[in-house]
C-alpha cells in the first residue's frame, strides 16, 4: 500500500471522528450563521499562514516531519474543539483548523501527484497513461475516503450523542499514536522524490484563476453550510445526522464504483460539461430544501441523495481535470508542486474574502436561518457556471503556451 493511500486512510478516519462535526459543535454553542462565516474566513487565513511552513518542510524533503505535524495538529484541534472554554477562543480554533487542513490537503495532493507519476513511470514511460487513469485513481481514493470517513462519523456521532467526549478524544489520540509507525514504515520503504527548492507564482489566465478562486468557497460551502443544513433537516440530532450521512454513503458507493473506471473513457469535455450542469442543479436543490427546515417530508431524502450524487460526480470530474492539468503543466515535480501551491493560494484567498464579506452581510440580516442558507445556495448555483471556463488539458504543452 503506498504512502498516499495510507495517509488518506488514516486522516479520513480521523477527520470523521470530530473535525467533520466542527460546524455542528459551534452551532450547538450558540454560533449564528454570520459567526460561522467568520470562523470559516479565519480557517482560510490559518491555512494561508501555515502554507509557507509546510512548503519549507517540503523543500527539505522532510516527510516524516510533515506527517508527524499533520497528526499532532489533528490531536490538538480535537482537544481545542471539545474543551474550548468560551467563544472568544474560536479565533484560535479557526486558525488551528486552517493549519491542520493545510498539512492534510497539501500533503495529500502532493502524494497523489507522486502516485500518478509512479504509475506513469511503470507504464512504458508514456505520460498519457497516467493522465488517462487519473479519474480511476482519484475514484479509488474517494472510495477509501467515503468508507473510513463515514466509519469515523458513525463512531463520533454515537459518542457525542451519549456525551462521551473524553472517550472520543482517547480514541482519536490512540489512532494518531498507532498511525505514526503505520505511516513511517512505508516512508522508509518508499524512496521519496526530489522536490522543488523554490516557489515561483504561475501566470494563469484570468478564467483559470477565477475557477481556482471560487473552488475553495464551494468546498467550504459543502463542508460547513450544507452539513449544517443536513443537521437542521435531522432535527438537530447528531446521531440522526450521522446515520443520514452513512446511508448516503452506502447508496453512493455502488454508483461511484461504476463511475470511477469509466470516466477516463468518455470525452473529457462532455463529462465535465455534464458535471458542471449537474453541480449547478445540486445548489438549486439545496436552495429549495433550505427554504423551510421545519416542514421536511420523506420526499426530501431522494433530493438529498441526488444532491450527494451530483456533488460527488462533479468532484470526481473536476479533480481528474485538475490533476491532469497539473501533470500537463510540466513533467517534473517542481512544476506540479508550483501548480498545487498557486491553486491553494488562490482558493484560500477566495475563502477569506468571500466568507468575510458574507459574515458582514449576514450579521445585518434579520431573516431566518433557512432563508439565509437558501439565498447563499441560490447565488452559488449561478457562480457554478464559472467552472465552465476551466479549459481542457492539453496532451502536448509548452511552458510558455500553457492556458490552464
N, C-alpha and C positions, 0 to 999 in steps of 0.2 A: 504494500500500500504506500503510495507516495506521500511526501510531507504535506502536499496540498490537501489531499482528502483527509488525512489525519487532523490537520489544523482545522479544516472546515467542520469535521465531525465533532471535535471537542467544543469548538466555540458555538456551534449550532445548539448543542445540548445546554451549554452554559447560558446562552442568550435566552433560551426558553425558560430557564429556571427563575429568572427575575427581570433582567433588563427589558424583556418583551413587555412586561406589565408596568413599566415605569410611569406611563401616562395615566394608567388606571389608579395607581397608588397616589399620584399627585392630585387627581380628581377627587379621590376619597378624602384627601386632606383639605379640600375646600378650594382648590385652584379653579379659577374661571378660565374660559377659553382664551381670553387675551393674555392671561398669565402663562398658560401652556404655550402660546405662540412665542412669548418672550423667552421661555425656557428652551424652546427649540432653536431660537435665534442664538442663544448663548451656547447651546450644544454645537452649532456650526462654528461659532467663534473658538470654542475649545478645540475642535478639530483643526482649524487653521493654525492655532498657536502651537499645536503638537506636531504638525506635519514636518516642520524643519528638523525637529529632533529625530523623528522616525527616519527621515531621509539621511541624516548624518550617520545613523546606525547602518543604514543600507549601504552607504558609501564605503564603510569599513567592512562590509560583508559579515556583519555581526548578528547572524541569525539567531544564535542562542539567546542573546540579549533581547532581540526583538520578540521572540516567542515568550520568554520569561516575563517581559514587560507587559505583554498582552494579557497573560494570566494574572499577574499581580494587579493590574488596573481593574480587571473584572471583579476580583475579590473585594477590593477597596470600594468599587462602585456599589456592589450589592450591600455591603455594610452601611455605606452612606445613605442608600435608599431606604433601608429598613429602619435605621435609627437616626434619621435626620430630625434633630430636636425641634426645629421650627422652620417656617417657610423662608426666613431670611437666608438660610444656608442653601436654598435651592440654587442660588448663583454658583456656588462651589460644586454642587452635584451636577449641574448642567455642564460646566467646564470639564469636570471629570468624565462625564458621559461622552463628551466630544473627544476627549483624549483616548478613551477606550475604543471608540468607534474608529478613530484614525488608525490605531495599531491593528485593529481587527480587519477593516476593509482594505487598507493599503497592502497589508501583508498577504491577505487572501488573493487580491487581484494580481499581485506580483507573482505569487506562487502559481496561479492559474496560467499566466503567460509562460512561465517556466515549464509547466506541464505540457502546454501546447508545443513549445519549442522542442522538448524532448521527443514528443511523438513525431514531429516533423523530421527530426534527425534520423529517426528509426524507420522512416518511410521513403527510402531511396533519395533522401536529400531534397525531396520535392516540397517546397513550401506550400503549394496549393493543397496538398494532402491535409496539412494542419488546418488550413483555413476552411476547407470543406467539411472538416469534422468538428468545428468549433461548437456548432449547435448541439451535437450529440454529447460532446464533452461537458458543456455547460448544463445540459439537461441531466446528465448523471450527477453532477454536483448539486443541482437543485433538488433532485430526489433525495440525496443524502441530507440536505438541509431540511426538507419537508419532514422527514421521518424523525430525526433527532430533535429538531426544534419543537415538534409537537409532543414528543415524549417529555421534554423539559417543561413545556406548558402545562401538560396534564399533571405532572408532579407538583409544580408550583401552585397551580390553581387549587389543588386539594389542600396543600399545606397552608396557603393563605386563607382559604375558606375556613379552615379549622383554627386559625390563629397561631399556627406553629412556625412563626418566623425564625426562631432560633434553630430549629431542625433544618429549615430550608438553607440557612446560612452554613450550617455544619456540612450539609450535603454539597453545597457549592464549593466550600473550602476543600473538602475531601477530593472532589473531582479535579480541582485545579492542582492539587498536590500529586495525584496519580497521573495527571496528564503530562507533567513535565518529563518523566522518564519515557513515557509513551511517545512523545514527540522528539525527545533528544536522541533516542535510539535511531530513528530514521534520518535525523540530521547527520549523524555520524556515518551512516551507511551511504547516503547520497552526497555526491560532490556538488556543492553549491556553486553556481556560476559566478564569473567575474561580473560585477555590477558597476554602474556609472559612478564616476568620481565628481561629477558636477551636474548642475541642472540649468539648462537654458530654456526659457519660455518658447513655446511653439507658436508660430504665426498662423493660427487658424483663420479661415474666412469667417465672416460675420454670422452666417447661418449655423455653422457648427458650434461656434462659441455660444450662440443663443440656446442651442439644444443642450449643451453642457451646463449652462447657467440654470436652466429650468429643471434639469433632471433631478438634482438633489431636492428641489422643492417637492416634486412629485413623490419621491421616495419617502420623504418625511410626512407628507400628507397621508400616504398609505400606512406608515408605521405608527403614527400618533393619532391623527384626526379620525381616520377610518376605524382604527381599533377602538377609539372612544365611542364611535357610533355603534359598533357591534356590542360594546359593553352596555350602552343605553338600550339597545334592542333586547339584550339579555336581561332586562330589568335590573341592571346594576348588580348582577350576581356573578362573582368571579368564576365560580365553578361552572355555571351555565355558559359563560363566555369560553372557558377552556374546552368544554365539550363541543360547543359550536365550531370552534376552530379545528378540533380533531376530526369531526365529521366532514368538514370541508376538505381536509387534507386527504382523507381516505377516498372520497369521491374524485378528487383531482389527480390522485396518484396514477390511476389507470390511464387517464387521458394523457397525462404527461409522459408516461412510458411509451405511448404510441407516437406522440408528437416529437420527442427528442431525437429519434432516429430518422425521422422523415423531413425535418425542417431543412436539413442540408441539401436535400434532393430537389427541392422546389425553387423556382426562380426567386432570388432574394428580394427583388423589388416588389413582386406580388405579395410575398409573405409579409414583408414589412408594412406595405400599404394596408393590408387587411388587419394587421396587428394594431396599427395606429388608429384606424377607424373603430375597431373593437374597444380599444382603450378609452377613446372619447365617449363611446356609448356607456362604458362602465361608470364614468364620472357623472353622466346624465342620470343613470340609475341610482347612483349614490345621492344625488340631489333630490330625486323623487322620494327615496326612502327617508331622507333626513328631515322632511317637512314636519313629521309628527311621530315621535318615537313612542308615544302613549297609545297609538291606535294601530299597532302592528298586528297582522294576521298571519296565518300559515302561508299565504301567498308570497310573503316577503322572503321566505327562505330559498325558494328556487331562484329568486332575483339575486340573493347574496351569493349563491353558488355560481350563477352566471358572471357576476362581477369578479369573483375569485378566478374563474377560468380565463376571462378576458384579460385580467391583470397579469396572470402568470404567463399567458401566451405572449403578451406584449413584452414582458421582461425577458423571456427566453429569446425572442426575436431581436430585441434591442441589444441585449448583451452579446449575442452572436455577432451582430453588426459592429458593435463597439470593439470587441477583441479582434475581429478581422481587420478593422481599421488600424488598431494598434500594431498588428503584425505587418500590415502593408506600409505603415509609415517608415519602417526601417527594419532590416533583418537582425540588427544587434540588440542586446539587452538594454543598452543605454538609450536608444531611440524609443523603445517600448516604455521604459520607465518614465521618460520625459512626457510621453503621451498620457500615461496614467496620472502623473503628477499635475499636469496642466488641467486635465479634466477635473481633478479633485479640487484644485484651487477655484476654478470657475463655479463648480457645483456648490461648494461651501459658502462662497461669497453670495451666491444666489439665495441660499438658505438664510444667511444672516440678514440680508437686505429685505427679502420678501417677508419673513416672519416678524421682523422688527416693525415694518410698516403695518402688517396685519394686526400686531398687538396694539398699535396705536388706534387703528380703525375700530377694532372690536372693543377696546376699552371705553370708547364713547358710544357704543351701541346699547340699545335697551331692548332689542328683540330677543326672542327665546333662543336657547342653545341650538334647537333643531333648525331654526331659520338661519342662524349664523352659519352652521355647517353646510346647510343646503346651498346658501349663497356662494360659499367658498368652492364647493364642488361644481357648481354651475360655471363659475369662472374657469376652473381647472379644465372642464370639458372643452372650452374654447382654446385654451392655451395648449392642449394636447396636439393640436394641428401643427404647432411649430416643429414637432418631431419629424414631420414630413420633409423638412429641409435637410435632414441628415443624409448626405449623399451616399450612394452605394460605394462599397470598397472597390478599389482598382486592382486588377490582377497584376499589372506591372506599374511601377511608380518610380518617379524620380524625386529626389528630396525637394527640389525647388518647385515641383509641379503638384505637390500634394494639395488636394482641395477639401479634405475632410478632417 
